[in-house]
Amino acid sequence: MSRRVGLWMIGAHGGVATSVAVGLAALQRQLTESCGLVSELPIFEELNLIDWENMVVGGHDIRQTDSLSEAKKLASGMMAAIRPGLVEQCSEFLNEFNQRIRPGILLNCGPTIEQLGHESYVQEVESGRQAVQQIQADLRNFATEEQCDSVIVINLASTEPIPAELQVPQSWDEVDMLLDGTDCPLPASTLYAIAALQLGFGYVNFTPSLGSSLPALEQLAVQNQTVHAGCDGKTGETFMKSVLAPAFARRNLQIMSWVGHNIFGNMDGQVLNDPVNKKTKVDSKDQLLRQMLGYQPDTHTSIEYIRSLGDWKTAWDHVHFQGFLGTPMVLQFTWQGCDSILAAPLVLDLCRFSEMALRRGEVGTLTFLSSFFKSPIGTQENDFVEQFQLLTDWATA
Ligand SMILES: NC(=O)c1ccc[n+]([C@@H]2O[C@H](COP(=O)([O-])OP(=O)(O)OC[C@H]3O[C@@H](n4cnc5c(N)ncnc54)[C@H](O)[C@@H]3O)[C@@H](O)[C@H]2O)c1
């Protein structure tokens, strides 16, 4: 009998998660081509990745809405991300997905995310431990009801502020102790990660939130013979940075400054409009140049919320560099991408590759997935080509 894999999405009603659900439905019904899916490249053909028809989706959210309405929003207006007819064709799948969405937790998410949460739809918890237990109950039910052989939990929830109060605990025992206090400082993203890893499920953090980045969670993953990866999906401007900066370095051209202005208008942009949430994202977008170049050029990254743009992000980048004889030159580029449509196939890829790693008996951080992330855990490598080599080496090993 073929294996069945559960993809559990935290932030299940969001733009990315909804696009993942439409995408999976379209793939299962053969209504779309494989464009945008890394795992469909010929080099991964022999890998025996899970088939689309053997994947099932569920998730947590803090907003009480429904998946079909969220998909219709993505398919409406002049700036539609998805063609409306496709949503209609996938409506049965979306209604079933909606039945598998459970109320999430809101611990230490900051006031901007708290305002998104519908009170009646959030699980009331008195400690971090209780939060973990409730999440685990939902995950277990999903795995049992859907007869999943394995489950991969992917964080697609709004970007949390960097937890200010947290003294980084090094060991799992220290983190475990934090769970019992009424003032547990761990953010929701980390509590979801703990819940998944303790059950032996894979965990992937597609956001820049803390998630499983603590060394103690690596320890937890290894103890429970499971895998994790993150952070922050590399889909647009930063993807370009990780391709272009190494090219400059290899030509010995010195980048003096790199300025990037981003504008977009979806709910992610609304949350990132709060300076504390924005800082988490800007730090994630900004840190990789030093590592790729070996020096720190002047950088400036801005993210502005412009409602009319919806899911369509524009990034303008101005790269001021110096060549032979000190002559200054400029590269400018404009990236115009549909955020959820860039992210959704990568989420499906991450689920397939992580599940394969679990099947192969791998444990701990999946560094071979670094090409998918702006701030990869477990490696300093940010050069896209080198990162992609890690993936193909793993696939052909
Ligand atoms: N190209 C991309 O879209 C891209 C790239 C990299 C990273 N990301 C990150 O992925 C995440 C999702 O992006 P999006 O555009 O779908 O955002 P979104 O705002 O549309 O969706 C986020 C969803 O998370 C839910 N949520 C918030 N806190 C939660 C919690 N504690 N528990 C459960 N659900 C919670 C919200 O209600 C919302 O439905 C964001 O953090 C974003 O920064 C997106």
The ligand as an SDF file (V2000), in Angstrom:
LIG
                    3D

 44 48  0  0  0  0  0  0  0  0999 V2000
    6.7010   34.7840   -0.7100 N   0  0  0  0  0  0  0  0  0  0  0  0
    6.0790   34.7040    0.4480 C   0  0  0  0  0  0  0  0  0  0  0  0
    4.8860   34.8030    0.4970 O   0  0  0  0  0  0  0  0  0  0  0  0
    6.8730   34.4570    1.7140 C   0  0  0  0  0  0  0  0  0  0  0  0
    8.2600   34.3220    1.6420 C   0  0  0  0  0  0  0  0  0  0  0  0
    8.9770   34.0880    2.8170 C   0  0  0  0  0  0  0  0  0  0  0  0
    8.3030   34.0110    4.0240 C   0  0  0  0  0  0  0  0  0  0  0  0
    6.9720   34.1810    4.0660 N   0  0  0  0  0  0  0  0  0  0  0  0
    6.3170   34.1600    5.3830 C   0  0  0  0  0  0  0  0  0  0  0  0
    5.2800   33.1880    5.3780 O   0  0  0  0  0  0  0  0  0  0  0  0
    4.2710   33.5750    6.3030 C   0  0  0  0  0  0  0  0  0  0  0  0
    2.9220   33.4910    5.6200 C   0  0  0  0  0  0  0  0  0  0  0  0
    2.8020   34.4560    4.5970 O   0  0  0  0  0  0  0  0  0  0  0  0
    1.3370   34.8110    4.0570 P   0  0  0  0  0  0  0  0  0  0  0  0
    1.5100   35.7690    2.9490 O   0  0  0  0  0  0  0  0  0  0  0  0
    0.5370   33.5820    3.8720 O   0  0  0  0  0  0  0  0  0  0  0  0
    0.7590   35.5960    5.3180 O   0  0  0  0  0  0  0  0  0  0  0  0
   -0.7610   35.7880    5.7250 P   0  0  0  0  0  0  0  0  0  0  0  0
   -0.7920   36.9900    6.6000 O   0  0  0  0  0  0  0  0  0  0  0  0
   -1.6420   35.7700    4.5210 O   0  0  0  0  0  0  0  0  0  0  0  0
   -1.1100   34.4820    6.5550 O   0  0  0  0  0  0  0  0  0  0  0  0
   -0.6670   34.2420    7.8480 C   0  0  0  0  0  0  0  0  0  0  0  0
   -1.7230   33.4040    8.5460 C   0  0  0  0  0  0  0  0  0  0  0  0
   -1.2030   33.0260    9.8160 O   0  0  0  0  0  0  0  0  0  0  0  0
   -2.2650   33.1000   10.7690 C   0  0  0  0  0  0  0  0  0  0  0  0
   -1.6400   33.1400   12.0980 N   0  0  0  0  0  0  0  0  0  0  0  0
   -0.9860   34.1720   12.6840 C   0  0  0  0  0  0  0  0  0  0  0  0
   -0.5150   33.7950   13.8900 N   0  0  0  0  0  0  0  0  0  0  0  0
   -0.8800   32.4950   14.0730 C   0  0  0  0  0  0  0  0  0  0  0  0
   -0.6870   31.5660   15.1220 C   0  0  0  0  0  0  0  0  0  0  0  0
   -0.0200   31.8800   16.2260 N   0  0  0  0  0  0  0  0  0  0  0  0
   -1.1860   30.3180   14.9570 N   0  0  0  0  0  0  0  0  0  0  0  0
   -1.8690   29.9700   13.8230 C   0  0  0  0  0  0  0  0  0  0  0  0
   -2.0830   30.8280   12.8080 N   0  0  0  0  0  0  0  0  0  0  0  0
   -1.5930   32.0700   12.9200 C   0  0  0  0  0  0  0  0  0  0  0  0
   -3.0310   34.3400   10.3330 C   0  0  0  0  0  0  0  0  0  0  0  0
   -4.3220   34.3630   10.8720 O   0  0  0  0  0  0  0  0  0  0  0  0
   -3.0130   34.1840    8.8160 C   0  0  0  0  0  0  0  0  0  0  0  0
   -4.1110   33.4400    8.3530 O   0  0  0  0  0  0  0  0  0  0  0  0
    4.6460   34.9820    6.7960 C   0  0  0  0  0  0  0  0  0  0  0  0
    5.3210   34.9050    8.0270 O   0  0  0  0  0  0  0  0  0  0  0  0
    5.6160   35.4530    5.7130 C   0  0  0  0  0  0  0  0  0  0  0  0
    6.5130   36.4350    6.1860 O   0  0  0  0  0  0  0  0  0  0  0  0
    6.2350   34.3890    2.9480 C   0  0  0  0  0  0  0  0  0  0  0  0
  1  2  1  0
  2  3  2  0
  2  4  1  0
  4  5  1  0
  4 44  2  0
  5  6  2  0
  6  7  1  0
  7  8  2  0
  8  9  1  0
  8 44  1  0
  9 10  1  0
  9 42  1  0
 10 11  1  0
 11 12  1  0
 11 40  1  0
 12 13  1  0
 13 14  1  0
 14 15  2  0
 14 16  1  0
 14 17  1  0
 17 18  1  0
 18 19  2  0
 18 20  1  0
 18 21  1  0
 21 22  1  0
 22 23  1  0
 23 24  1  0
 23 38  1  0
 24 25  1  0
 25 26  1  0
 25 36  1  0
 26 27  1  0
 26 35  1  0
 27 28  2  0
 28 29  1  0
 29 30  1  0
 29 35  2  0
 30 31  1  0
 30 32  2  0
 32 33  1  0
 33 34  2  0
 34 35  1  0
 36 37  1  0
 36 38  1  0
 38 39  1  0
 40 41  1  0
 40 42  1  0
 42 43  1  0
M  CHG  2   8   1  16  -1
M  END
$$$$
